[in-house]
Amino acid sequence: MNYINETLFFTVVIWTLGVFILAAYKRSKYFLHMMQLEEYKNNNFIKWTEKFSYKIYPRKIIINTGLTFILTVVYVISSFITKAQGIFISFIIIWSILMVFTINFKKEKVKKDLVFTPKAKRLFAFSWIVYVIDIILDIFVLRLITDNVYFYPVLLLLMTINYLLADKVMYIANILIRPIENKINRYYFDLAQDKMKSFNNLKVVGITGSVGKTTTKLITSTIINDKYKLLKTSESHNTKMEISKAINNKLSNDFEAFVVELNGRKTGYIKELAKLTNPSIGVLTAIGPSHMESVNNIENIMKTKYELIEELPADGIAIFNYDDKYIKKLADKTFKEKILFGMKDLEKLDIYATDVKVNEKGSTFILNDNEDSIKCETKLLGKHNISNLLAGAAVAKALGFSLKDISKGIKKVKPAPHRLELKDSGTEDIIIDDTFNSNLIGSKKALEIISKFERGRKIIITPGIIQLGEQEEKENKEFSKNIAKICNYSILIGEKRTKPIYDGLVKEGFNEENIFVVNSLEDAKKRLQSIVKPKDVVLFENHLPDNYKE
């Protein structure tokens, strides 16, 4: 321990490790949260880091790293001149202050908290293993150069760089843990698959599409619930592990039907889900560019969604939304038993709606098959929800329900949370919550709905349409055209993200004084209070995930 008291040195080591662990814990936890929001997919995580580099490397952390580098250089030069403990201690104090300065102690408001699931805990532990390995390697290299403890600040510089690159640490940890996660996932998947084979008389309904999956699942479950004791996958759960968990933990011989939502952004994924769940009825709701960052073109989306139909048994029933031009193509090439539903080309349809009327209280329509018709009432808003109701009606028809029974079921259907949900504002204005998710198709339909309300001004609050990759700017400009046709006021969340919408609105002749750009949903609500009047219609369109905040 040249030049430095041994007790002092070990005190410094413990102190600096404590400071580093505190700082690294906070930063690692943040990146774990972002990785969780990106569904633990490294490709998604990398795209997010590229898009939000200013959040990954905030100014104060860059300044900290730069100053630590300068201080280390000055310190090393000084150490050749003098071995004074004061210089060593001064470096440690300054480094500690700089490191603590970078820590964000303020708890930010988030829409979806980090959930420390077993998977999250494993990844977090692995990220710390990466940190430890890196520090050990740093120490080993430094020991090869010198055993003088005066070079300990060089190690602190290397640790500071590791701290700066915490996103890379999380990325590497996610790669290292993948073989373990794959084995765990395969175990539970195989367990679920074996369990499914034990259900001989279980009616399984598989539902997929770019939009409308969850709503159609809820509708279908409500309609057929009177005659079948059923289990449906929770909320918007539609991935391999979520479905496996539902099967392993909830499905039993007590159930007569299983309504399952299937989602896949990569070719082959829905095929695997279909092999897991063995649906005898498959439903295609709608196809559109909902996640173009993952699926590059419509042809690939069509191919991916059609995997459900291809995996149906020979005596299975395929149900198609014949109003959707892409699904229509898929239906026309299908030779299995099929049920076509919609509101166009009525002569080709097996079940369809006519005389559709939409108002602020809900919708009414006439439900028809090739033999009979009946009037239906629903609290759901919009023609696209009529389409979702028709999908549920088609499933019920395939299971032998009469139109009368289907109509009763439709009346019981409640709006899905945050999907064109009418909110009680406590005043005379109408608030529609459509914040669960959004794409160009869904947003256009939401705008069409509020255009039918013969009252007040139309106000939209939106962060735009996100997760569309290279298509994002184009789709948001198209979105702006739809807004300009219907809305009187636009409150846009996020200046950079919504610039295509702002520019598009101006180009369409929208009054610039009626466009407001804010930083957050909270700010948007405050701005709304300053402009809203009785009988106005307010549409909250799309939510902004925590990892997409500017």
HELIX and SHEET records of a PDB file:
HELIX    1   1 GLU A    6  LEU A   37  1                                  32    
HELIX    2   2 ASN A   42  LYS A   51  1                                  10    
HELIX    3   3 SER A   53  ILE A   56  1                                   4    
HELIX    4   4 ARG A   59  ILE A   81  1                                  23    
HELIX    5   5 GLN A   85  THR A  102  1                                  18    
HELIX    6   6 PRO A  118  ILE A  145  1                                  28    
HELIX    7   7 VAL A  149  PHE A  151  5                                   3    
HELIX    8   8 TYR A  152  LEU A  164  1                                  13    
HELIX    9   9 ALA A  166  LYS A  197  1                                  32    
HELIX   10  10 LYS A  213  ILE A  224  1                                  12    
HELIX   11  11 LYS A  240  ASN A  249  1                                  10    
HELIX   12  12 TYR A  269  THR A  277  1                                   9    
HELIX   13  13 ILE A  298  GLU A  310  1                                  13    
HELIX   14  14 LYS A  325  ASP A  332  1                                   8    
HELIX   15  15 LEU A  346  LYS A  348  5                                   3    
HELIX   16  16 LYS A  383  ALA A  398  1                                  16    
HELIX   17  17 LEU A  403  LYS A  412  1                                  10    
HELIX   18  18 LEU A  440  SER A  451  1                                  12    
HELIX   19  19 GLY A  469  GLN A  471  5                                   3    
HELIX   20  20 GLU A  472  ILE A  486  1                                  15    
HELIX   21  21 LYS A  499  LYS A  507  1                                   9    
HELIX   22  22 GLU A  512  ASN A  514  5                                   3    
HELIX   23  23 LEU A  521  ILE A  531  1                                  11    
HELIX   24  24 ASP A  546  TYR A  548  5                                   3    
SHEET    1   A 9 LEU A 230  LYS A 232  0                                        
SHEET    2   A 9 ALA A 257  GLU A 261  1                                        
SHEET    3   A 9 LYS A 203  THR A 208  1                                        
SHEET    4   A 9 ILE A 281  LEU A 284  1                                        
SHEET    5   A 9 ILE A 317  ASN A 321  1                                        
SHEET    6   A 9 GLU A 337  GLY A 342  1                                        
SHEET    7   A 9 ILE A 351  ASN A 359  1                                        
SHEET    8   A 9 GLY A 362  ASP A 369 -1                                        
SHEET    9   A 9 SER A 373  THR A 378 -1                                        
SHEET    1   B 6 GLU A 421  LYS A 423  0                                        
SHEET    2   B 6 ILE A 430  ASP A 434 -1                                        
SHEET    3   B 6 VAL A 537  GLU A 541  1                                        
SHEET    4   B 6 LYS A 458  THR A 462  1                                        
SHEET    5   B 6 TYR A 489  ILE A 493  1                                        
SHEET    6   B 6 ILE A 515  VAL A 518  1                                        
END                                                                             
